[in-house]
Amino acid sequence: MLKIEIYSKKTCPYCDRAKQLLDHKKVHYTEIKVDENPADLEAMLLRAEGRRTVPQIFINNQGIGGCDDLYALDQAGKLDALLK
């Protein structure tokens, strides 16, 4: 089963842009707002190997990076395969 998690913040245009692409692809994702819970921020830092920027996106527990990385996968024709 497909599992997508996005670590985000309330006021983050890159987070919004990444979510728009996933919404366009009609896939379900779980949004984890790191500015609402410090424990979620700590979890993101561990999973993202210290990267502090948001969004941090995980597809089936594989870190793919942020918004630009998500769009790069889509433009390269590789995102749809990950979303199956």
Residue pairs with C-beta under 8 A, 6 or more apart in sequence:
2 27
2 28
2 59
2 60
2 83
2 84
3 30
3 58
3 59
3 60
3 61
4 22
4 27
4 28
4 29
4 30
4 57
4 58
4 59
4 60
4 83
5 29
5 30
5 31
5 32
5 57
5 58
6 15
6 18
6 19
6 22
6 29
6 30
6 31
6 32
6 55
6 56
6 57
6 58
7 32
7 34
7 40
7 44
7 47
7 48
7 54
7 55
7 56
7 57
8 15
8 18
8 19
8 31
8 32
8 33
8 34
8 54
8 55
9 15
9 33
9 34
9 35
9 54
10 33
10 35
10 36
12 54
12 55
14 54
14 55
14 66
14 67
14 68
15 54
15 55
15 67
17 67
17 71
18 55
18 57
18 66
18 67
18 70
18 71
19 29
19 31
21 70
21 71
21 74
22 29
22 70
25 79
25 80
25 83
27 83
32 40
32 43
32 44
33 40
34 40
34 41
34 44
34 54
35 41
44 54
44 56
45 51
45 52
47 56
47 58
47 63
48 56
48 63
49 63
51 65
51 66
53 66
54 66
55 66
55 67
56 63
56 65
56 66
57 63
57 64
57 65
57 66
57 67
57 69
57 70
58 64
59 82
59 83
60 82
64 70
64 73
64 82
70 79
73 79
73 82
74 80
